[in-house]
Amino acid sequence: MQLLPEMCVQDALLLEIGTEVSRLMESKAKGVGLYIDTLALAISERLISRQLKRYVSTQGKLQCPPLSPVRLHAITEYVDVNLCEEISLSQLCALAGMSASHFVRRFNAALGQSPYQFVLSRRIESAKRLLARTDRPIADIALDCGFSHQEHLTNAFRRRVGTTPAAYRKA
């Protein structure tokens, strides 16, 4: 979230807390530092709250931050290495160290697609490479890319690429 500048905006509560902090800093009373720290936390909370309200009002909704590049790389690498295996959402969540709902939101924010669609697109890309570079049967390629059978590959391939694996290979 990027901080939005506030120019010439008055906040009565912030002014009152700031005045109290200024008065206390001139005071020689014991234990005043702890009270000033507490007031500083109140100022921080107020400023953050104001920023969130402004951000939500300008964006329409509070957006979830995307996955970090490190986590995204680890997940991509895991998917690529285990492409021919069953890859579950719970495995990806465990790898990222997040709950399923939190992981899906952050994954979507990072890549603009669900984890399932990401895995499917990686499988189709792998199938495209194998179709272009080998003469292996399409049924074998389907299994090697993590599809349950040739028809599964054909249906997913047609939806994503707009043609069948056999027609793709011929082209």
Secondary structure, DSSP 4 states (H G I P E B T S, - for coil): -PPPP--S---HHHHHHHHHHHHHHH---TTHHHHHHHHHHHHHHHHHHHHHHHHHHHHSSPPPPPPPHHHHHHHHHHHHHTTTS---HHHHHHHHTS-HHHHHHHHHHHHSS-HHHHHHHHHHHHHHHHHHH----HHHHHHHTT-SSHHHHHHHHHHHHSS-HHHHHH-
